[in-house]
Amino acid sequence: MDAKKLGKKIKLARVELDMTQGDLAKAMGIMQKSISGYENGIVLPSLETLEKIAKKLKKSFGYFLDE
């Protein structure tokens, strides 16, 4: 899984819902810098975390896994 591509997809889905990184982080109960790390391709979220992100962003899990 390409961390940069995944990060772009997370950011795009978040912006589509007019959410800030802080909004998403709060909804997930994690720190905003974690969301920033995912979106910038610095850190890959675990599959469990990615599944939670998908639910919060109203996307299918597969949306984030497609290359």
N, C-alpha and C positions, 0 to 999 in steps of 0.2 A: 504494500500500500504506500503510495507516494504522499508523504506528509504535507507537502506544499499544495498539491491538488485537493487533498481532503480539507485542508484549512480554508481554501478558497470556497469550497462548497458549503462549509459550515458558515462562513461569513455571509455568503450570498443568501442562504436560507434565513439567517438571522435578520439581515437587512430587509428582506422581503416582508417580514413580520413587524418591521419597524421597532426592533428590539435593540437595545445597547448590549455590549458585552456584560455590563453589570446586571442588566435585567435577566439575561440568560443564566449568568452565574448564580444570582439569587434564587431563581426558579429551581435550579439544580442543587442548591446548597453547597456550592463550591466557590472558590475565590475567583475573582475577575481575571487575575493574572493567569489562571489555568486556561480560561477561554482564549485569552490573548495568545498563549503559547500554542494552543491547537490551531488557531486561525493563521498564525505566522509560520506554521510548519516546523516549529521548534520541538514540539512534543506531540507524540501520537497518543490519542486517548485510548484507553483500554476498550475492548469490544463492548463491555458492560456500560461504560461511560458513553460511548458512541451511540448505543441503543437509547440511552436516556436523552442525549442531545437530539436524536431523531424524533423522539416523542414530543419533546418540548418545542421543536421547530416544525412539527406537523409534517414530517417527511417520512418516507419509508426508510427502513434500515438500508435497503439496497441502493437507494439514491446516493448514499455516501460511499458505498463500496464500488460502484460502477466507475470504471476508468475512463 
